[in-house]
Amino acid sequence: MNYLGHAYLSYGNAGILTGNMIGDYVKGKLALEKYPADVQQGLMLHRKIDAFADTHPANQRAKVWFRNDYGLYAGAILDTLYDHFLANDPKHFASAADLLQFSQDTYAKLAANQQHFPERFAAMFPYMQEHNWLYNYRTLRGVQQSLGGLSRRAKHIGSIDKAYATFITQFYQLNQCYYEYMDDVVKFVKLELSL
C-alpha cells in the first residue's frame, strides 16, 4: 500500500496515522524512541504492513508483470497501483465524496501532528495536501502522477511509462490481486490493533 492504504489502515487514530504515513522516512530501531507511543505504534504498523505485503501470494503474482523492467521497484509500483484500486473500492469508500472527506480528515490529523514529521516528509506534505494526492489516486491521471513522483524519488528506476502501460493492459488481473490482498491485510491490521 502507498499513502492512501497506510492512511486507511490507521483506522482514524491520529498518532498511528502519523507514524504509518512517515514510516518510509524513519529508519532503524533507535529512531523510533524519539516518538510518542502512538506514533511508534504507527511506525511499527507501517513496517508490519510492508512485510505482510512483500510475502503475500497475490502480490508475488502481481509483481511478476513489473519485475523484468523495474526489479526491486516492482513492489513500490504495485503499492501505488493498489491505492488506485482502494480509492475506487466501494467496500471502503462508498463514493467519491467519502474519499474526499477521508482525505481532508487525514490531512487535518497529520497537520496537527506535524511536529513529528521527518524533514523529507515535512517538505513533501504541503504538496500532498495542496494537490490532494490521497483523493487523486482515484483517477488514471492521478496514478500517472503518482508513478511519476516515484520515478523522481527513486534514483535508478528510469522511465515509468512501461509500468503505466502494464497497469492498463493488466488492469483487471491487478485489480483481482488487490482484492485478494486487501481482504487479508485488513484482517491482519485489525488483529494488530485489536479492533
Buried (B, 14 or more C-beta within 10 A) or exposed (E): BBBBBBBBBBBEBBBBBBBBBBBBBBEEEEEBEEBEEBBBBBBBBBBBBBEBBEEBEBBBBBBEBBBEBBEEBBBBBBBBBBBBBBBBBEEBBEEEEEBBEBBBBBBEBBEEBEEBBBEEBBEBBEEBBEEBBBBBBBBEEBBBBBBEBBBEEBEEBEEBEBBBEBBEEBBEEBBBBBEBBBEBBBEBBEEBBEE
